[in-house]
Amino acid sequence: MTPIQPLSRDQVRRVDQLAVERYHMPSIVLMENAGRGAAEIIYKSFGQAGKATIFCGTGNNGGDGFVIARHLHNFGWAVRLIVTGEAAGMTPDTRTNYAIVEAMGLPCTFALDRASQPTAVSEIQCDEVVIDALLGTGFRGTVREPLRSLIDDIHSRPKRAVVAIDVPSGLDCDTGAVGGAAIRADLTVTFAAPKIGFSQCAAHVCVGRIEVVDIGVPRESIDEIAASR
């Protein structure tokens, strides 16, 4: 099988759109496939009975984080969620997956402002995997407060490893530029295809090892979109 060609931000959106419109795949199925695939890679990379703190935003990247939390829990991991926005501001699919982890009773802390974030971060243990599901491929520009300081706080804590979901938060997936602050991951689990910005020199310190998750979209469609650049 030939390697999957990297995609741009707009191409990733077209992959999702094509999956929904041409192949009748509900967007929440794409999120489930992405999150479960990421959880399986994390489990294989770090073993059984692990521990994870998962940082979730309110966009679809955060929804991926909620799916990951559920599956890691089912794999026997101890998971803790830190959410950086109100539930009312979540995208519909993210809100659905938040409701699932809430019903499961998984530990979840809302750290909405600069006053509450340091306490949440201070509970990270040195044997934990930190999972970044804050900002996804839609990010561009500069990371705003309080997320910028939160990223700095995460870097300051001893931890087992950092895993970025789809793209390290604060990294522009098209240019590889860092928006003032960005997660420095040991492993980036990205969806459908690598992103074109990952190959840029500035991005190398952020992405670490890259693993691609198949989200169920036919390979021919991804190739079609990649060829249209």
C-alpha positions as CSV (number, residue, x, y, z in Angstrom):
1,M,0.0,0.0,0.0
2,T,1.3,3.4,-0.9
3,P,1.8,6.0,1.9
4,I,-1.1,8.3,2.6
5,Q,-0.3,11.8,1.2
6,P,-0.4,14.7,3.7
7,L,-3.5,16.9,3.7
8,S,-4.1,20.6,4.3
9,R,-6.7,22.1,6.7
10,D,-9.2,22.6,3.8
11,Q,-8.6,19.1,2.5
12,V,-9.3,17.6,5.9
13,R,-12.6,19.4,6.0
14,R,-13.4,18.0,2.5
15,V,-12.7,14.5,3.6
16,D,-15.2,14.9,6.5
17,Q,-17.7,16.5,4.2
18,L,-17.3,13.7,1.6
19,A,-17.8,11.1,4.2
20,V,-21.0,12.6,5.4
21,E,-22.5,13.6,2.0
22,R,-21.2,10.9,-0.4
23,Y,-20.9,7.9,2.0
24,H,-23.7,8.8,4.4
25,M,-21.4,8.4,7.4
26,P,-22.7,10.4,10.4
27,S,-20.1,12.8,11.8
28,I,-20.4,11.2,15.2
29,V,-19.3,7.9,13.7
30,L,-16.2,9.6,12.3
31,M,-15.5,10.9,15.8
32,E,-16.0,7.5,17.3
33,N,-13.7,5.9,14.8
34,A,-11.0,8.6,15.4
35,G,-11.2,8.4,19.2
36,R,-11.2,4.6,19.4
37,G,-8.3,4.3,17.0
38,A,-6.3,6.9,19.0
39,A,-7.1,5.0,22.2
40,E,-5.8,1.8,20.7
41,I,-2.6,3.4,19.6
42,I,-2.1,4.9,23.1
43,Y,-2.8,1.6,24.7
44,K,-0.3,-0.2,22.4
45,S,2.3,2.5,23.0
46,F,2.1,2.7,26.7
47,G,0.8,-0.6,27.9
48,Q,-1.9,-1.9,30.3
49,A,-3.1,-0.3,33.5
50,G,-1.9,3.1,32.5
51,K,-2.9,6.6,33.7
52,A,-4.0,9.5,31.7
53,T,-5.0,13.1,32.1
54,I,-6.9,14.3,29.1
55,F,-7.3,18.0,28.3
56,C,-10.4,18.7,26.2
57,G,-11.6,21.8,24.5
58,T,-15.2,22.4,23.4
59,G,-14.7,21.7,19.7
60,N,-14.5,18.4,17.9
61,N,-11.0,17.8,19.1
62,G,-12.3,17.8,22.6
63,G,-15.0,15.3,21.5
64,D,-12.2,13.0,20.3
65,G,-10.7,13.3,23.8
66,F,-14.0,12.2,25.4
67,V,-14.1,9.1,23.2
68,I,-10.5,8.3,24.0
69,A,-11.3,8.6,27.7
70,R,-14.1,6.1,27.4
71,H,-12.0,3.5,25.5
72,L,-8.9,3.9,27.7
73,H,-11.2,3.3,30.8
74,N,-12.5,0.2,29.1
75,F,-8.9,-0.9,28.5
76,G,-8.3,-0.7,32.2
77,W,-6.6,2.7,32.4
78,A,-7.3,5.3,35.1
79,V,-8.4,8.5,33.3
80,R,-9.1,12.0,34.4
81,L,-10.6,14.8,32.2
82,I,-9.9,18.5,32.4
83,V,-12.3,20.6,30.3
84,T,-11.5,24.1,29.3
85,G,-14.9,25.4,28.3
86,E,-18.6,25.2,29.3
87,A,-20.7,22.2,28.2
88,A,-23.1,24.6,26.6
89,G,-20.4,25.7,24.2
90,M,-19.5,22.3,22.9
91,T,-20.2,21.2,19.3
92,P,-23.2,18.7,19.1
93,D,-21.0,15.6,18.7
94,T,-18.7,16.7,21.5
95,R,-21.6,17.3,23.8
96,T,-22.9,13.8,23.1
97,N,-19.6,12.2,24.0
98,Y,-19.3,14.4,27.1
99,A,-22.7,13.2,28.2
100,I,-21.5,9.6,27.9
101,V,-18.4,10.1,30.0
102,E,-20.5,12.1,32.5
103,A,-22.9,9.2,32.7
104,M,-20.0,6.8,33.2
105,G,-18.9,8.9,36.2
106,L,-15.4,9.5,34.9
107,P,-13.5,12.1,36.9
108,C,-14.0,15.4,35.1
109,T,-12.9,18.9,36.2
110,F,-13.9,22.1,34.5
111,A,-10.9,24.6,34.4
112,L,-12.5,27.6,32.7
113,D,-10.1,30.3,33.7
114,R,-6.6,31.1,34.7
115,A,-7.5,30.9,38.4
116,S,-8.6,27.2,38.2
117,Q,-6.1,25.8,35.7
118,P,-2.9,25.6,37.8
119,T,-4.6,23.5,40.5
120,A,-5.9,21.0,37.9
121,V,-2.5,20.8,36.2
122,S,-0.7,20.3,39.6
123,E,-2.5,17.0,40.0
124,I,-0.7,15.4,37.0
125,Q,1.6,12.6,38.3
126,C,5.0,11.7,36.8
127,D,3.7,8.3,35.7
128,E,0.7,9.7,33.7
129,V,0.3,10.2,30.0
130,V,-1.0,13.7,29.2
131,I,-3.3,13.7,26.2
132,D,-3.9,17.0,24.4
133,A,-7.3,17.4,22.8
134,L,-7.6,21.1,23.2
135,L,-7.2,22.6,19.7
136,G,-7.6,20.8,16.4
137,T,-6.8,21.5,12.7
138,G,-9.0,24.6,12.7
139,F,-6.5,26.5,14.8
140,R,-4.4,29.3,13.2
141,G,-3.0,32.5,14.5
142,T,-2.0,33.0,18.1
143,V,-3.0,30.9,21.2
144,R,-5.0,33.2,23.5
145,E,-5.1,33.2,27.2
146,P,-5.8,31.3,29.3
147,L,-4.9,28.4,27.0
148,R,-1.4,29.8,26.4
149,S,-0.6,29.7,30.1
150,L,-2.2,26.3,30.4
151,I,0.1,24.9,27.7
152,D,3.1,26.3,29.6
153,D,1.8,24.8,32.9
154,I,1.5,21.4,31.2
155,H,5.1,21.6,30.0
156,S,6.3,22.4,33.5
157,R,4.9,19.2,35.1
158,P,6.9,15.9,35.2
159,K,4.9,13.3,33.2
160,R,5.4,10.0,31.5
161,A,4.7,11.3,28.0
162,V,2.5,13.8,26.0
163,V,0.2,12.6,23.2
164,A,-1.3,15.2,20.8
165,I,-4.6,14.3,19.2
166,D,-4.8,15.1,15.5
167,V,-2.4,18.1,15.8
168,P,-0.5,19.5,18.8
169,S,-2.5,22.4,20.2
170,G,-1.1,25.7,19.1
171,L,0.5,24.3,15.9
172,D,-0.9,25.5,12.5
173,C,-1.4,22.3,10.6
174,D,-0.8,24.0,7.2
175,T,2.3,26.0,7.9
176,G,3.8,24.2,10.9
177,A,4.1,27.6,12.7
178,V,3.7,27.8,16.5
179,G,1.1,30.3,17.6
180,G,3.1,31.7,20.5
181,A,2.8,28.5,22.4
182,A,2.2,24.9,21.4
183,I,2.1,21.4,22.9
184,R,5.4,19.5,22.5
185,A,4.2,16.0,22.0
186,D,6.2,12.7,22.2
187,L,3.5,11.2,19.9
188,T,0.9,12.8,17.6
189,V,-2.0,10.6,16.7
190,T,-3.5,12.2,13.6
191,F,-6.7,11.3,11.7
192,A,-7.1,10.2,8.1
193,A,-3.7,11.5,6.9
194,P,-0.6,13.4,8.1
195,K,-1.0,17.2,7.9
196,I,1.2,19.2,5.5
197,G,2.6,21.4,8.3
198,F,4.1,18.4,10.1
199,S,7.0,18.2,7.8
200,Q,8.1,21.8,8.4
201,C,11.2,22.3,10.6
202,A,9.4,24.4,13.2
203,A,6.9,21.6,13.7
204,H,9.4,18.9,14.5
205,V,9.8,19.8,18.1
206,C,6.0,19.6,18.6
207,V,4.8,16.5,16.7
208,G,7.2,13.8,17.9
209,R,6.4,10.4,16.4
210,I,3.4,10.4,14.1
211,E,0.7,7.7,13.9
212,V,-2.2,7.9,11.5
213,V,-5.7,6.6,12.4
214,D,-8.1,5.3,9.7
215,I,-11.4,6.9,10.5
216,G,-13.3,4.8,8.0
217,V,-13.4,7.1,5.0
218,P,-12.7,5.1,1.8
219,R,-9.0,5.4,0.9
220,E,-9.8,6.3,-2.7
221,S,-11.6,9.4,-1.5
222,I,-8.7,10.6,0.5
223,D,-6.3,10.0,-2.4
224,E,-8.7,11.9,-4.7
225,I,-8.7,14.9,-2.3
226,A,-4.9,14.8,-1.8
227,A,-4.4,14.8,-5.6
228,S,-6.6,17.9,-5.9
229,R,-4.2,20.2,-4.0
